[in-house]
Amino acid sequence: MTGNKNNIYFDNAATSWPKPETVYHSAEIHMRSAFGNPGRSGHTRTLAADRLIYRVREKTADFFNIADPARIAFTLNATDALNMAIKGLLEKGDHVLYTAMEHNAVLRPLTRLKTEGIIETTMIPCSDEGDPDLVFLENAYRPSTRLLIINHASNVVGTIVPIKRMIESAHQRGVPALVDTAQSAGCIKIDIQADDIDLLAFTGHKSLLGPTGTGGLYVRPGLDLKPLREGGTGSQSELDLQPENMPERLEAGTLNSTGLAGLLAGIDYIEDRGLDNIHDQEKKIRAYLYERLLDIKGITVFGPPETDRCTCVVSFNLGDTDCGSLGHILENRYGIFCRTGLHCAPYAHRTIGTFPAGTVRISPGIFTKTDDIDYFIKALKEIATLTGI
Ligand SMILES: Cc1ncc(COP(=O)(O)O)c(C=O)c1O
């Protein structure tokens, strides 16, 4: 079957592809025609760029049910937003709780602050399906706990965690919660007000279908973060320090308006198709993939079998085959692109028992068809036969 089909992209959890046509188009049109720098000069081109940024901010606020769009700062990606939240909020002596499913975008900034003697941390263990131990959480707070960090959906196994319950638990102790929605925004409904989220980091280039270089951080009114970057905002230039008001407080330097034009089209596309419809379709694809994988001799599939509590991500290993070699064969023999290894989440792999080798991760996207899955399963069966599993 080698070469029957090519270019099957199963790495949407890393970045989504293809994008809707309107995303390419909007970014291109913006770059060609709207050449003003938003918030800077007073001429009509700048004002047009300003209006675009305003529309993206309003659209994003509406998408997450955020009452005041000015509480969103645009960032380069989720990593940037998470760094902004962690380094902007925490002070010497603070204690932080985080789950074992966190990405290095959370783990590494925390480890740096801990190593420098600034903060203390406690990791909340998770089950081998990626569910945080809520009893452990209840007993882990200290008087100095200043932040709870939750990865909303695992990038390794797709498990969606009960953020509302965890945030309620944190709020009972006056602790704010930072939710990493890199894997959930654009897949499942997120409602800042209903879930009572204090800080939300999102990325534009995954399920929100925008270009790379886009993302953002929502900051609840009343929470003041020290800026991660300082510099020009185009406003209040007479101040020696970064302005106090949002979003300028966290947005120094020229924004990625081309990327944000694409992100606006990405969110528009999701709204036109309906987030619930997209989620239903992804659930069907994941269930189909999960079930067909279980057919393969020698396979171990990780993550919950129930599709209802997962995003469209599945991890597996095939016998003792090195996952990197498997990814290589999938690409070079069958034109299938997936991610292998630790997926920047070493403690998630320790939790599911796949550290240090990792897994093969399949993350279909909104344009994946069941016959793409069929082709992949056939390829995997062929590999299993060839390798004698
Ligand atoms: C759970 C999680 N958090 C954070 C990130 C970082 O996202 P970005 O690459 O947009 O910075 C990722 C990326 O894969 C992720 O899966």
The ligand as an SDF file (V2000), in Angstrom:
LIG
                    3D

 16 16  0  0  0  0  0  0  0  0999 V2000
   -0.7980   21.7970   26.9650 C   0  0  0  0  0  0  0  0  0  0  0  0
    0.0920   22.7440   26.2170 C   0  0  0  0  0  0  0  0  0  0  0  0
    0.4760   23.8800   26.8090 N   0  0  0  0  0  0  0  0  0  0  0  0
    1.2540   24.7680   26.1860 C   0  0  0  0  0  0  0  0  0  0  0  0
    1.6990   24.5460   24.9040 C   0  0  0  0  0  0  0  0  0  0  0  0
    2.5540   25.5560   24.2260 C   0  0  0  0  0  0  0  0  0  0  0  0
    1.8610   26.1270   23.1570 O   0  0  0  0  0  0  0  0  0  0  0  0
    2.5950   27.1140   22.1580 P   0  0  0  0  0  0  0  0  0  0  0  0
    3.4080   26.2750   21.2540 O   0  0  0  0  0  0  0  0  0  0  0  0
    1.4830   27.8160   21.4510 O   0  0  0  0  0  0  0  0  0  0  0  0
    3.4150   28.0320   22.9590 O   0  0  0  0  0  0  0  0  0  0  0  0
    1.3370   23.3800   24.2350 C   0  0  0  0  0  0  0  0  0  0  0  0
    1.8320   23.0780   22.8800 C   0  0  0  0  0  0  0  0  0  0  0  0
    1.8240   21.9900   22.3970 O   0  0  0  0  0  0  0  0  0  0  0  0
    0.5010   22.4520   24.9120 C   0  0  0  0  0  0  0  0  0  0  0  0
    0.1180   21.3170   24.3360 O   0  0  0  0  0  0  0  0  0  0  0  0
  1  2  1  0
  2  3  1  0
  2 15  2  0
  3  4  2  0
  4  5  1  0
  5  6  1  0
  5 12  2  0
  6  7  1  0
  7  8  1  0
  8  9  2  0
  8 10  1  0
  8 11  1  0
 12 13  1  0
 12 15  1  0
 13 14  2  0
 15 16  1  0
M  END
$$$$
